[in-house]
Amino acid sequence: MVLFDIGALLFLTGLFLVIYTLFKKAPGAAILFVIMSLIGGIMMLIAHYLVMGNKSVFSNIMF
């Protein structure tokens, strides 16, 4: 659960900093914060599906 919380903090912090830097007209710094936000999102996915063992909705669909 700690990994998910760290990922959520990285994601939200990166998102807010991207918005802040775009208003300040600093696109170079925004790229760094987009990468930080992506890392946080990937950490949340790993924590939710791999570490906690949850299944995706798409794995239950039968064709």
C-alpha beads as a LAMMPS data file, in Angstrom:
LAMMPS data file: protein, C-alpha beads

63 atoms
62 bonds

1 atom types
1 bond types

-500.0 500.0 xlo xhi
-500.0 500.0 ylo yhi
-500.0 500.0 zlo zhi

Masses

1 110.0

Atoms # bond

1 1 1 0.000 0.000 0.000
2 1 1 2.926 2.333 0.601
3 1 1 4.051 1.943 -3.017
4 1 1 0.600 3.025 -4.210
5 1 1 0.655 6.062 -1.920
6 1 1 4.101 7.109 -3.143
7 1 1 2.947 6.722 -6.748
8 1 1 -0.167 8.786 -6.064
9 1 1 1.897 11.559 -4.481
10 1 1 4.310 11.602 -7.431
11 1 1 1.427 11.657 -9.896
12 1 1 -0.477 14.467 -8.210
13 1 1 2.616 16.540 -7.507
14 1 1 3.771 16.178 -11.105
15 1 1 0.321 17.119 -12.392
16 1 1 0.089 20.273 -10.291
17 1 1 3.646 21.298 -11.152
18 1 1 2.975 20.806 -14.886
19 1 1 -0.007 23.125 -14.664
20 1 1 2.002 25.638 -12.619
21 1 1 4.967 25.679 -15.013
22 1 1 2.741 26.017 -18.064
23 1 1 1.182 29.137 -16.558
24 1 1 4.672 30.451 -15.795
25 1 1 5.689 29.810 -19.441
26 1 1 8.464 27.317 -18.627
27 1 1 7.925 24.378 -21.010
28 1 1 11.357 22.868 -20.312
29 1 1 10.495 22.294 -16.676
30 1 1 7.059 20.976 -17.625
31 1 1 8.659 18.052 -19.472
32 1 1 10.457 16.995 -16.288
33 1 1 7.217 17.108 -14.317
34 1 1 5.347 15.129 -16.997
35 1 1 7.955 12.397 -16.638
36 1 1 7.543 12.542 -12.852
37 1 1 3.777 12.204 -13.245
38 1 1 4.172 9.217 -15.589
39 1 1 6.479 7.458 -13.138
40 1 1 3.890 7.969 -10.395
41 1 1 1.128 6.541 -12.571
42 1 1 3.191 3.499 -13.471
43 1 1 4.011 2.935 -9.804
44 1 1 0.296 3.010 -8.955
45 1 1 -0.474 0.444 -11.677
46 1 1 2.305 -1.855 -10.497
47 1 1 1.173 -1.580 -6.887
48 1 1 -2.478 -2.186 -7.713
49 1 1 -2.176 -5.095 -10.120
50 1 1 1.114 -6.838 -9.364
51 1 1 1.766 -6.244 -5.673
52 1 1 -1.833 -6.369 -4.392
53 1 1 -2.855 -9.071 -6.868
54 1 1 -5.981 -7.401 -8.232
55 1 1 -7.345 -8.407 -11.622
56 1 1 -8.203 -6.120 -14.478
57 1 1 -11.763 -5.736 -15.738
58 1 1 -10.579 -6.792 -19.167
59 1 1 -9.326 -10.156 -17.906
60 1 1 -12.909 -11.200 -17.094
61 1 1 -14.309 -10.543 -20.568
62 1 1 -15.134 -13.730 -22.447
63 1 1 -15.097 -13.715 -26.207

Bonds

1 1 1 2
2 1 2 3
3 1 3 4
4 1 4 5
5 1 5 6
6 1 6 7
7 1 7 8
8 1 8 9
9 1 9 10
10 1 10 11
11 1 11 12
12 1 12 13
13 1 13 14
14 1 14 15
15 1 15 16
16 1 16 17
17 1 17 18
18 1 18 19
19 1 19 20
20 1 20 21
21 1 21 22
22 1 22 23
23 1 23 24
24 1 24 25
25 1 25 26
26 1 26 27
27 1 27 28
28 1 28 29
29 1 29 30
30 1 30 31
31 1 31 32
32 1 32 33
33 1 33 34
34 1 34 35
35 1 35 36
36 1 36 37
37 1 37 38
38 1 38 39
39 1 39 40
40 1 40 41
41 1 41 42
42 1 42 43
43 1 43 44
44 1 44 45
45 1 45 46
46 1 46 47
47 1 47 48
48 1 48 49
49 1 49 50
50 1 50 51
51 1 51 52
52 1 52 53
53 1 53 54
54 1 54 55
55 1 55 56
56 1 56 57
57 1 57 58
58 1 58 59
59 1 59 60
60 1 60 61
61 1 61 62
62 1 62 63
